[in-house]
Amino acid sequence: MRLLAALMGVIVILVAAAPAEAAAPTGRTVRLVKTEGVDITVPAAVNLGTAFTGGVLTGPMGRVEVTDVRGPVNPNTWVATVSATIFTTGGGGAQRTISNASVFYWSGPAVQSTGGGTLVPGQLTQAQAVALNVTREAFRKTSGNGNNRVAWNPSLRIVVPTGIVAGTYTGTITHSVA
């Protein structure tokens, strides 16, 4: 399997008994093997805002784009995947963690595409959102050859557990393409 890295963006969630000011996001970067001719770009960081314990936070992640310039490779299909870490504040722990099973993702439709082939979103609507406790398909190209590009604007829905400590929660959403 060929793999190309992508989003190592930080999602910031503020959880409080009352709305609080956002702190600067922090994160880590992981480098993966790059497939020549296929690239993925993602937002560097996203702040989803503030939610109350027991509430739900929903928001867009920003534009994700796959560019395939392998040209005559036939077929030049690919699959973009997405996964998430847990979200933590402070040192983590039972009352300082939001499980990635509480982080839901949907890709939505392509917002821009060029080139040939069949493009298939992983989750077209919010009703099809999937939990990111395992790696999920975000988008794919199932047929065609020639250079192509597709972009989508995925969204997240995060269910904030009751009883967690107020704070700035950070986690990483990773997109990759192979």
GISUL-V991849 format. One record per residue. N is the residue number from 1. OMEGA is omega in radians with two decimals (NA if undefined). NEAR is the number of other ideal C-beta (glycine too) atoms within 8 Angstrom. Layout:
# GISUL-V991849
n:N omega:OMEGA near:NEAR
n:N omega:OMEGA near:NEAR
This chain:
# GISUL-V991849
n:1 omega:3.06 near:3
n:2 omega:-3.05 near:7
n:3 omega:3.06 near:10
n:4 omega:-3.08 near:14
n:5 omega:3.04 near:12
n:6 omega:-2.91 near:13
n:7 omega:2.84 near:12
n:8 omega:3.12 near:10
n:9 omega:3.14 near:13
n:10 omega:3.04 near:12
n:11 omega:-3.14 near:15
n:12 omega:3.08 near:14
n:13 omega:3.07 near:17
n:14 omega:3.11 near:15
n:15 omega:-3.09 near:15
n:16 omega:3.01 near:10
n:17 omega:3.03 near:5
n:18 omega:-3.12 near:4
n:19 omega:-3.12 near:5
n:20 omega:3.11 near:9
n:21 omega:-3.12 near:4
n:22 omega:3.01 near:10
n:23 omega:3.13 near:7
n:24 omega:-3.14 near:4
n:25 omega:3.03 near:10
n:26 omega:-3.12 near:5
n:27 omega:3.11 near:10
n:28 omega:-3.14 near:5
n:29 omega:3.09 near:5
n:30 omega:3.12 near:7
n:31 omega:3.11 near:4
n:32 omega:-3.13 near:8
n:33 omega:-3.11 near:7
n:34 omega:3.02 near:7
n:35 omega:-3.14 near:10
n:36 omega:3.07 near:5
n:37 omega:3.12 near:9
n:38 omega:-3.09 near:14
n:39 omega:3.08 near:9
n:40 omega:3.10 near:16
n:41 omega:-3.06 near:8
n:42 omega:3.05 near:13
n:43 omega:-3.14 near:10
n:44 omega:-3.13 near:5
n:45 omega:-3.13 near:10
n:46 omega:3.03 near:11
n:47 omega:-3.10 near:8
n:48 omega:3.07 near:10
n:49 omega:-3.01 near:9
n:50 omega:3.05 near:11
n:51 omega:3.07 near:12
n:52 omega:3.07 near:9
n:53 omega:-3.09 near:12
n:54 omega:-3.12 near:6
n:55 omega:3.13 near:7
n:56 omega:3.12 near:8
n:57 omega:-3.12 near:13
n:58 omega:3.10 near:7
n:59 omega:3.13 near:9
n:60 omega:3.10 near:7
n:61 omega:-3.03 near:14
n:62 omega:-3.00 near:8
n:63 omega:3.00 near:10
n:64 omega:-3.06 near:20
n:65 omega:3.02 near:12
n:66 omega:3.09 near:15
n:67 omega:-3.12 near:10
n:68 omega:-3.13 near:13
n:69 omega:3.12 near:7
n:70 omega:3.03 near:10
n:71 omega:-2.96 near:9
n:72 omega:3.09 near:6
n:73 omega:-3.06 near:8
n:74 omega:-0.18 near:5
n:75 omega:3.06 near:8
n:76 omega:3.13 near:14
n:77 omega:3.10 near:10
n:78 omega:3.06 near:11
n:79 omega:3.04 near:10
n:80 omega:3.14 near:16
n:81 omega:-3.12 near:12
n:82 omega:3.08 near:17
n:83 omega:-3.12 near:11
n:84 omega:2.96 near:13
n:85 omega:2.96 near:7
n:86 omega:3.08 near:10
n:87 omega:-3.10 near:14
n:88 omega:2.96 near:12
n:89 omega:-3.12 near:11
n:90 omega:-3.13 near:8
n:91 omega:-3.09 near:5
n:92 omega:-3.10 near:8
n:93 omega:-3.01 near:7
n:94 omega:-3.10 near:4
n:95 omega:-3.13 near:7
n:96 omega:-3.07 near:12
n:97 omega:2.95 near:11
n:98 omega:-3.10 near:16
n:99 omega:3.07 near:9
n:100 omega:3.00 near:14
n:101 omega:3.10 near:7
n:102 omega:3.13 near:11
n:103 omega:-3.09 near:17
n:104 omega:-3.01 near:12
n:105 omega:2.89 near:16
n:106 omega:-3.04 near:14
n:107 omega:-2.98 near:14
n:108 omega:-3.11 near:12
n:109 omega:3.00 near:7
n:110 omega:3.09 near:10
n:111 omega:3.08 near:8
n:112 omega:3.06 near:8
n:113 omega:3.06 near:9
n:114 omega:-3.14 near:6
n:115 omega:-3.08 near:10
n:116 omega:3.08 near:6
n:117 omega:3.13 near:14
n:118 omega:-3.13 near:7
n:119 omega:-3.06 near:11
n:120 omega:3.07 near:8
n:121 omega:3.10 near:12
n:122 omega:-3.12 near:13
n:123 omega:-3.03 near:11
n:124 omega:-3.05 near:8
n:125 omega:3.10 near:7
n:126 omega:3.13 near:7
n:127 omega:-3.13 near:4
n:128 omega:-3.11 near:8
n:129 omega:-3.12 near:11
n:130 omega:3.09 near:10
n:131 omega:-3.11 near:10
n:132 omega:3.06 near:14
n:133 omega:2.98 near:8
n:134 omega:3.11 near:6
n:135 omega:-3.10 near:5
n:136 omega:3.05 near:11
n:137 omega:3.12 near:9
n:138 omega:-3.11 near:14
n:139 omega:3.07 near:16
n:140 omega:3.01 near:11
n:141 omega:-2.99 near:17
n:142 omega:-3.13 near:8
n:143 omega:3.06 near:7
n:144 omega:3.06 near:12
n:145 omega:-3.07 near:10
n:146 omega:-3.14 near:10
n:147 omega:3.14 near:9
n:148 omega:3.13 near:14
n:149 omega:3.06 near:12
n:150 omega:3.10 near:12
n:151 omega:3.05 near:12
n:152 omega:3.14 near:15
n:153 omega:-3.10 near:11
n:154 omega:3.09 near:13
n:155 omega:3.09 near:13
n:156 omega:2.97 near:15
n:157 omega:-3.10 near:11
n:158 omega:3.11 near:15
n:159 omega:-3.08 near:7
n:160 omega:-3.10 near:15
n:161 omega:3.02 near:10
n:162 omega:3.05 near:5
n:163 omega:3.10 near:5
n:164 omega:-3.12 near:12
n:165 omega:3.07 near:8
n:166 omega:3.12 near:8
n:167 omega:3.07 near:10
n:168 omega:-3.11 near:11
n:169 omega:3.11 near:12
n:170 omega:3.08 near:14
n:171 omega:-3.10 near:15
n:172 omega:2.99 near:13
n:173 omega:-3.10 near:15
n:174 omega:2.99 near:12
n:175 omega:3.02 near:13
n:176 omega:3.14 near:12
n:177 omega:3.13 near:15
n:178 omega:NA near:10
